[in-house]
């Protein structure tokens, strides 16, 4: 079994937008609810799209509406519409890291790798605290033969999130693949300290030890 870390380029269920805190303005909470509600009735795609569009019309700066709209298009298999929705959102919210990240994934799925990597990198620049953004960017780099760059991305993110398991597992495998077995074992042993009973980490250690 291949235990190497993989990003979710192939999709999955639509992401749940970050919930707004109770201290937020009531109108923002209402718009959040409007943007989330179509998730429960995705089978009625035209109505769901209309609700997302209504949420955007109410507040063009409400980023989750664009992200959810793009996810709905992706689930329906119309990636071009998903990309268009994300670009629309970025035109109005150019510093929205989530939209850059989601656009990067969509472009990579469409084999527009160079532009996808650029968008994934921009997401990391805008939200350096996100270990997930860094991890996905690193895996995309590795898949295009840029293992050394991938390691730099992971190592930088690990300084902020030293106990993140995705970052540690990525570093373990990528350092092993570039021939630095000792560094790889160091990362996997950190994982085992975090979760000594995890069978996957034990298997990783055996694989790296050879």
C-alpha positions in Angstrom: 0.0 0.0 0.0 1.3 3.4 -1.0 1.3 5.5 2.2 2.7 8.7 0.7 0.7 11.9 1.4 -1.7 13.0 -1.3 -3.7 16.2 -1.7 -7.4 16.2 -2.5 -6.9 17.2 -6.2 -9.6 14.8 -7.2 -12.2 16.5 -5.1 -14.4 15.1 -2.4 -17.5 16.6 -0.7 -17.9 20.3 -0.8 -16.0 22.0 2.0 -17.9 23.5 4.9 -17.2 27.2 5.1 -15.8 28.6 8.3 -18.6 29.3 10.7 -19.0 32.9 11.8 -18.8 33.6 15.5 -21.7 34.8 17.5 -20.1 38.2 17.8 -20.5 38.8 14.1 -23.1 41.2 12.7 -26.5 39.4 12.4 -26.6 40.1 8.7 -23.3 38.3 8.2 -24.7 35.3 10.1 -27.8 35.4 7.9 -25.7 35.5 4.7 -23.6 32.7 6.1 -26.7 30.6 6.6 -27.9 31.4 3.1 -24.6 30.3 1.6 -24.5 27.1 3.6 -28.1 26.0 3.2 -27.9 24.7 -0.4 -25.4 22.1 0.7 -28.2 20.1 2.1 -30.1 20.0 -1.2 -27.4 19.7 -3.7 -29.6 17.5 -5.9 -31.5 20.6 -6.9 -28.5 22.2 -8.4 -30.2 25.2 -10.2 -31.8 26.3 -7.0 -28.6 25.9 -5.1 -26.7 27.9 -7.6 -29.3 30.6 -7.4 -29.0 30.8 -3.6 -25.2 31.1 -3.8 -25.6 33.8 -6.4 -28.1 35.6 -4.2 -25.6 35.4 -1.3 -22.9 36.9 -3.5 -25.3 39.7 -4.6 -26.1 40.5 -1.0 -22.4 40.7 -0.1 -19.7 40.3 -2.9 -17.0 40.1 -0.2 -18.5 37.0 1.4 -15.8 34.5 0.3 -17.5 31.2 1.4 -20.3 31.8 -1.1 -17.8 31.7 -4.0 -16.0 28.7 -2.6 -19.2 26.7 -2.1 -20.5 27.7 -5.6 -17.2 26.5 -7.1 -17.5 23.2 -5.2 -21.0 22.7 -6.5 -19.9 23.2 -10.0 -17.0 20.8 -9.4 -19.3 18.1 -8.1 -21.4 18.5 -11.2 -18.3 18.0 -13.4 -18.2 21.6 -14.8 -14.7 22.6 -13.8 -14.7 25.6 -16.2 -17.6 27.1 -14.3 -15.9 26.4 -11.0 -12.8 28.3 -12.2 -14.9 31.2 -13.4 -16.7 31.4 -10.0 -13.3 31.4 -8.2 -11.8 34.1 -10.5 -14.9 36.2 -10.0 -14.5 35.9 -6.2 -10.8 36.8 -6.5 -11.5 39.8 -8.6 -13.6 41.1 -5.7 -11.5 39.6 -2.9 -7.9 39.4 -4.2 -6.4 38.6 -0.8 -8.8 35.6 -0.1 -6.3 32.8 0.5 -9.0 30.1 0.4 -10.1 31.2 -3.1 -6.5 31.1 -4.3 -6.0 27.7 -2.8 -9.3 26.3 -4.3 -8.4 27.8 -7.7 -5.0 26.2 -7.6 -6.6 22.8 -7.0 -9.1 23.3 -9.8 -6.3 24.3 -12.2 -4.1 21.3 -11.3 -7.1 19.0 -11.9 -7.4 20.6 -15.4 -3.7 20.0 -16.0 -2.9 23.7 -15.9 -0.1 22.9 -13.6 2.0 26.1 -13.8 -0.9 28.4 -13.1 -2.2 26.1 -10.5 1.1 26.1 -8.6 1.2 29.8 -8.7 -2.3 30.0 -7.1 -1.4 27.5 -4.5 1.8 29.4 -3.6 -0.2 32.6 -3.4 -2.6 31.0 -0.9 0.4 30.1 1.3 1.8 33.6 1.1 -1.5 35.1 2.2 -2.2 32.5 4.9 1.2 31.3 6.2 -0.4 30.0 9.3 -2.3 27.3 7.3 -0.5 24.0 7.4 -3.0 22.5 5.0 -2.3 25.1 2.3 1.4 24.5 2.7 1.0 20.7 2.6 -1.1 20.7 -0.6 1.3 23.2 -2.2 4.3 21.0 -1.3 2.7 17.8 -2.7 1.8 19.6 -6.0 5.5 20.8 -6.2 6.7 17.2 -5.5 4.4 15.9 -8.2 6.1 18.2 -10.8 9.6 17.1 -9.8 10.3 20.0 -7.5 11.1 17.9 -4.4 13.6 20.4 -3.0 11.2 23.3 -3.2 8.5 21.1 -1.7 10.8 20.4 1.3 11.4 24.1 1.8 7.6 24.8 1.9 7.0 22.0 4.4 10.0 23.0 6.6 8.9 26.6 6.7 5.3 25.7 7.7 6.6 23.2 10.3 8.2 26.1 12.2 4.7 27.5 12.8 3.0 24.2 13.3 5.6 21.8 14.8 3.1 19.1 15.7 1.2 19.0 12.4 1.1 15.4 11.3 0.6 16.1 7.6 3.7 18.3 7.5 5.7 15.7 9.4 4.6 12.8 7.2 5.3 14.8 4.1 8.8 15.7 5.3 9.4 12.1 6.2 8.6 10.8 2.8 10.1 13.6 0.8 13.4 13.6 2.6 13.6 9.8 2.2 13.0 10.2 -1.5 15.8 12.7 -1.9 18.1 10.3 -0.1 18.3 11.8 3.4 17.2 8.8 5.4 18.3 10.0 8.7 16.3 13.2 8.5 13.3 11.1 7.3 13.6 8.8 10.3 13.7 11.8 12.6 10.4 13.1 11.2 8.7 9.8 11.4 9.9 9.3 15.0 8.4 12.6 15.9 5.1 11.3 14.5 5.4 8.1 16.6 6.0 10.2 19.7 2.8 12.1 18.9 0.9 8.8 18.5 2.8 5.7 19.6 -0.1 3.4 18.8 -0.6 4.5 15.2 0.1 1.5 12.9 0.6 3.7 9.8 3.5 5.6 11.4 5.1 2.3 12.4 4.8 1.1 8.8 6.2 4.4 7.6 9.2 3.9 9.8 9.8 0.3 8.4 9.5 1.6 4.8 12.1 4.3 5.4 14.4 2.0 7.3 14.3 -0.3 4.3 
